[in-house]
Amino acid sequence: MVERYVMSIDQGTTSTRCILFDHQGRLVSVAQREHQQHFARPGWVEHDAIEIWANLRRVVPRALSSAGAGPGQIAAIGIANQRETTVLWDRRTGVPIGNAITWQDTRTSALVEELRRTTGDDFFLDRCGLSPTTYFSAPRIRWLFDHVDGLRERAERGEVLFGTMESWLIWNLTGGPAGGLHLTDATNASRTMLMNIRTLTWDDELLAYFGVPRPMLPDIRSSAECYGVAGSLLPDVRICAALGDQQAALFGQTCFASGEAKCTYGTGSFLLLNTGTSLIRSRHGLLATVGYKIGDEPTVYALEGPMAVTGALVQWFRDRLGLINSAPEIETLARTVKDNGGCYIVPAFSGLFAPHWRSDARGVIVGLTSYITKGHLARAVLEATGWQTREVVDAMNADSPQPLKELKVDGGMTANHLLMQILADVLDVPVVRPMVSETVSLGVAYAAGLTVGYWPDLEGLRRNWHRAAQWLPTMDPGRRESEYENWQRAVERSYGWVRS
């Protein structure tokens, strides 16, 4: 019998990956290719959508070849993606209107401040569950309309399309200018500030507010249904799932019950708590978002706390300061000291995300004395991720009726055992890492596989989940709270650095 697989495409912030999974949820083959980061001005972060599509066309055949498989052995394709990154393109030619503006980009900060000052948060929270920040897509569309002559008029005529990266890839995979499907799923649409969080449809009042014409928007579908066929790259293979990358990780960690949470530690870090079919409006700086929607089943919601700079701080320590040669070296360096020596680093490189939402903040290092060594700085880098996570968990515990009992973790930073112990210590809960660390890719593979019956049900997916490692809290409670107080004082010193 010929083995069949589910293909996962993970279009991330730094690279595009193609992974094949088998029935046990095991990784069979992987192919990956990085794309360039474009920094045209301070605060601007862009990607070339054409480069990303070209990279996908390269990694898919390599993943198949590595597994010794052909397109006929692929049961379904699922696509996960960096979420709020915004690309506009010409419907007729398929050429993007400039580079894609990424979720890290802060060029819309002045516009966002104007929105909050004139309209307030409640107008947006009532409709899309989100407060205005530079993080989301709608302000970027508005910014492009304000800065590209004639663009709004072209969009009104249906000549220009908008999408996040999964929309761009699905459109190209299914034919592009020759009849490509223009669609998105509810998880990605919930990050635009344009979708009604309850009805899962584009909201007329939000569209009018931002001046976004309906003809440019993709159709909103569930996260798991068969959208179409992948065309010449994978002839006759169905695309059957799309999930924003963090919702895909929630699904891959099998956090299917209300109260279960995961945090993915990468360039940034993203903590999601499953709240079931209850939409919880955060009062403590978190995002209400769609967790996932499987076919016609009720929508599952989540609370999210995004942290903009975690792994990126380690990269800065390596590439900009040159204090280590490779990312794993930071653990070795941090272990040369027993504590941070009184030094704290707040990595507000482009403002602070949850729970503060301060676009005026910038990074600070506080507590410097002549005693501080690069070992102390290395430890402060790791602790910055721990304390940012603690802030988000505290906000979740305040918003949710179920306090966090355990945190499932995934992503590249989980290879750092010292960081994982720091997390357990500052959160005072067990931290658990699964056998398969590629939970974003696995989650969207699970959603696609469920759609075509490759996996029978959610309980079958739970049985595939296995614990690889666990870290338990060991920190003295008094020290935990005094250190947290120091961190909070450091955060306050990052505020107000950028003036309007």
N, C-alpha and C positions, 0 to 999 in steps of 0.2 A: 504494500500500500504506500502511495506517495505521501510524504509528510506535507501538511499544510501549515501555514503560519499567518499571523496577523502582522501587518506592517504599520509601524508608527513613524510619523514624521514630526520631529520636534524642531520647530523654527524658533530658536532662542535669540537672546540679546547679542550673543557673541558668535554663534555658529548655527548651522543647520545640520541635524542628524537624522539618519534613517536607521531604524532598528527593527529586526524581526524577532517576534516572540512565539514560543510554542505553547501547547495546551497547559503546561505547568507554570506558565508565566515566566519561563526562563529566557534570558537573552541568548539568541542564536547567532546573530551577526550584527555588526554596527559599522556604519560609515559616517564620517563627520567632516565638515569643512567650515572653517571660520570665514567671516566676512569683515570688511573694513569698518572701523568706527570713524565717522567724520565729525570733526569739531571746528566748524567754520568760525564760530565766535564763542566767547565765554558764555556758558549756559546752554549752548546749542549742541545737540547730539543727534546725528542723522545716520541713516543707513541707505544704501543703494538697493532699491527693491529689485532692479534688473539683475544685480549681482546675486541676490539671494535666490531668485528663481533659477539662475544659471547653476548655482551651487546645488540646488535640489536635483536638477537634472543630472548632476555628476554623482551625487551620493546614492541615489536610488539604485542604479545599475551595480555600483560597488557593493552595496549591502546584499543584493541578490546573488552576485557572484561569490561573495565570501561564504554564503550559506549553500552554494551549489544549487540554487533554486531558480525557477523561472516565474514569470508573472502568473502562470496558471496555478501556482501553488500558494498564491496569496488570497486568503479568504476575504479580507477586507482591509481598508486603509483607514487609519485615524490620524487626525492632524491636531497637534498642540502648538501653541504659539505664544511669543511675547505679546502681551495683550494690548495696551492702549496705543501702541505705536501706530501712526496714522499715515496711510498712503492714498493719494489721489491719482487717478490715471485716466487717460483718454480711452473712451469706450471703443472707438473705431480703430486706433492704432495699437493700443496696449502699452503706450509709452507713459510712464509716470510723470506727474507734474512736479518735477524736482525730486529731491531725496525724500524718503520717508522720515517723518519727525518722530523720534522715539519717546517712550514713556519717561525717560530720564530728562528730557529737554525742558528747560524752564523759560523759554522765550515769551510764553504767554502770561508771565507773572503780573505785569501791569494790568492786563485785561482781566485776569482773575480777581485782583484786588478791587477793580472797579465793579465787577459783578457782585462781590460780597458786600461792598459798601452801599451799592444802590438797591440791591434786591434782597440781600440776606440769604442765609442758608436754608431756611424752612421751605421756600418755594421749590428748591431743588430736592431737598430731602424727602418731601412729600411725594414727589413724582418719580425720581430715579434712585433715591436712597443714598445719594452722594452729595457732598459739599463741593463747591467750586475749588479746584486746585489745578496746578499746572500738569498734574498726573494724567488727566483724562483727555479724550479725543475731541470733544465738541469745541473747546476753546482753540484747539489747533486748526480745526476746519475754519472757524471764524477768523483766526489770524491769517490764514492763507487767502481767504476772500479779501481781507483788508489790504494785502500786500501783493497780490498777483492780479494785474489788470484783466478784467473781463472774465475772471474765473467763475464768479457767482452766476453770471448770465449763462455761461456754458453749462454749469451744473443744473440750472433751472431747465435748460433744454434737454437734459439727459445725456449730454455729450461727455460729461466727466463723472466718474464713479469714485465712491469712497469705500474704503475697507480697512480693517485691521489685517494683520499678515495672513491669517488663515483665509480670509476672503480673497486676497490677492493670489494666493497659491491655488485655491480651488478654482478660481476663474481661469487661471492659466492652464491648470491640469485638465479642465473640461472643455478646452477649445479656445480660450482667450478671445480675440476679436471675432473668431468664427463661431460665436454662439456659446461662449463660456458662461457657466452658472454664477450668478452674483448673489451670494448668500453668506450669512454668518450664523453663529449659534447664540443661544440666549446668554451664555456666560460671557462671551466677548461683547455682545451688545450691551450687557449690563455695565460695561466699563466706559461707555461713550458719553454718558450724561444725556443721552437722547432717548433711551428706552424707558417706558413705564415699568417699574420694577414689579408691579403686581400683575399687569395684563400681558407682559412680555411682548408689547407692540411699541412701535415708534410713537412717541407722545407728541401730539399736535402742538401743545403749549411750549414744550421744550424746543421743538423744531422752529417754531415762530420766534422764540426768544433768541436763539443763536443764529437765526436766518439760514438754516440748512434746508435746501430743497429736497423734498421726498424722492424725486426721481434718481438722485445720486446714491441712495441708501440701498444696502443689500436686503434681501428677504431674511427675516429672523426665523430660524428653525430650532428644533430641539437639539440637544448635544449628541444624541445617538439616534440616527435614522439614516437610511441610505439616500444620499444627496444626488449622486450621479456616478458616471464612469470616468476613470482617469485618463482616457484618451490614449494617444500614441506612446506616452512614457510607460504606461502599464495597461496595455490593451485589455478591455473587458473587466478590469478590476474595479470594484465598487468603493467609493469613498463613503464611509458609514459613520463617522463621528468627527466632531470638532469640539475642542475644549480650550479655554484659556489655560496657559501652562500651570498656574497655581491651582485651579480647579481640577486639572488633570492629575496633579500630585495628590490632592485630597482623595480622588477616586482611586489612584494607584496605591495609596496607603490603606485602602478599604475603610475609610472613615465614613461608613454608611449610616451610622446612628447619631442622633442628636447628642451633642456633648463631646463627640470625638474630634480631636484636633491634630493638625500636622503643621510643621514649619519646614520650608525648603530654604536651605542656606546656600546661596550662590552669590552672584554679583551684588544683588540686593537679597533681602530675605522676606518671606511672606508667610504669615501665620494665619491659617484658616480654621475656624471652628464651625462644624456642622450644627445648624440650628433647626434641622428638620424642615417641615413644611411651614414653620413659623418665620415670618419676616420680622426680625428684631431691628428696630431703629436705634442705632447706637447713640447714647448720650455722653460718651466718653472718648470720642475721636476715632472711632473705627468705621469701616465701610460696611454697609449692607450690600450683599451681592448675591447673584445666583450661583449656587454651588454646582448644580448640574440639573439637567432635565432629560430623563430617559424616555424617548418616544412620547406616548400620550400620558405617561404617569405624572402625578403631581410634581410641581417644581420643588426642588430641595434648595433651601437657602443657606447662606453662611455669613458669619461675621469675619471680616478680614482686617489684619493689621499689617500693612506693608512697611518695610524698613528699607530705605533707598540704598544705603551704603553699608555693606557688611564684608563680603568677599572682596569688593572693590577697594576696601581700606587695606587689606593685605596686599592687593596688587599695587596700590600706591606706595606702600611701605617698601615693596620690592623694586618697582620700576622708577619711581620718582625720587625716593630717598636712597635707594641702593644699599639698604641695610641687610638685605638677604638676597640670595641668588635665585631661590625658588620658593614657591609658596609653602611647601612642607617645612622649610627651615624655620618658619616663625615659631613652630611649636618647640623645637629644640632650643631656640634662643630664649623664648619665654620661660622655659624650665630652668634657666640659669639663675633665676631669682625666685624668691618665695612669695613675693607680692608685687604690686605695682609701684611701690615706693612713694605713694601719694600722688601719682600722676594719672590723669584721666584724659582720654581723647574722645571728643564728640565729632563724629564724621559728617557734619552737615555740609558736605561739599556743594550741594545744590538745594539747600534748605532741609528741613526735617519733615518726614512723612508721619505716619501714625505714632502716637496719638496727638502730636503737637500741631502738625500742618502749618509750619512756619516757613514760608518761602524767603523770609528776610534773614533767616539764620545762616551762618557759615561755620565751617569747622574751627574748633579750638582745641588746643592742648593746654591744660591747666595743671597747676601743682608742680611746675618745673623747679627743681633745685639743682645744685651742683652734685648732689648724690645720684641723680637719675642717670642710668646707663641705657644702652640700646636694648638690653634685656627687659628693663622696666617698660620701655616704650612698646616692645613686642607684646608684653603681657597686657598693657593698656589697650592695644589694638584688639586682642581677643576679647577682653572684658567688655569693650564697647558693644560687641555683638550680643553678649550676655545681658547687659543692662538694657539695651534697646528691646530685647525680647521680653524682659521683665516688665517694662512699661506697657507693652502690648498685652501681655497676659493679665496684668492688673486691670486694664481697661476691659478686657473680655470678662473677667470675673465680676466686674461691676455691672456689665450689661446683661450677662447671661444668668439664668436661674441655676445653672449647673457649673460649679467651679471646676477648673481644669484639674484632672487627677493624674494625667500622664501626657507627655508630649512625644508624638512620633516625629522623627526628623529624617531628612533626606537632603541630597545635594552634595556638591563637592567638598564643602567645608566640614562635613561630618567625618571625614577621614582624620580630622584633628581631634585626638582623644582628650587633650587638655581643654579645648574649647567645649567639648561635650560635657566634661566634668564641671566646668564653669557654669554651663547652662543649668545642670541639675542643681548645683549649689545655689545659684541666685533665684531660681524658680521654686525650689523646695518641692519638686516633684520628680519622679523617674523620667529619664530621657531614653527613648528606645529607637534603635536604628534597624531597619529591615534588611533581609538578605539581598534583595534587589534594590540598589540605590537609585536606579534610573526610574523613579516613580512617575515623573511627568510623562515619559514615553510609555511606560507600562499602563498608566491610567487611561490614556486615550486609546491604547490598544484594547484594554478591557472594554471600553465603551463601544468600540467598533465591533469587537468580537461578540459581545452580547447581542448586538443588532442582528447579526447573521446566524446566531445560534452556535458559534464556535465555543463559547462558554454558556452554560445553561442559565445561571442566575447569580445573584450577588453572594449567596452563601458559598457557592463554588469558588468565587474569587477570594473570599475570606480564607478559605482553606489553602490557597496558594501563598498567603502571607506568612512569613517566618521571621522570627527575631534573630538578628545577627549579634547585637550587642546592647547592653543596658548600662546606664550610669545612674547611681543613686546619690541623693544629697548627703554631704558630709560637713558643710560649713556651719559654724556656730551661729545661731539665730541672731545674737547681738551684733556680731560682725557683719552679717548679711545686711541688716538694716542700716548700720552706720555707713557702710560702703554705698548702699543705694542712695542714702541721703547726700553723700558726696557727689555721686553721679548726677543727681537732680540739680544740685547747685552748679555743676559744670555745664549742664544743658542750658540753664538760665543765662549763662554768660555767652552762649552762642547767638542769642536773640538780637535782632535789631541791627545787624551788621550791614545789611544792604538797605539803603534808604531809597524810597520811591523817587 
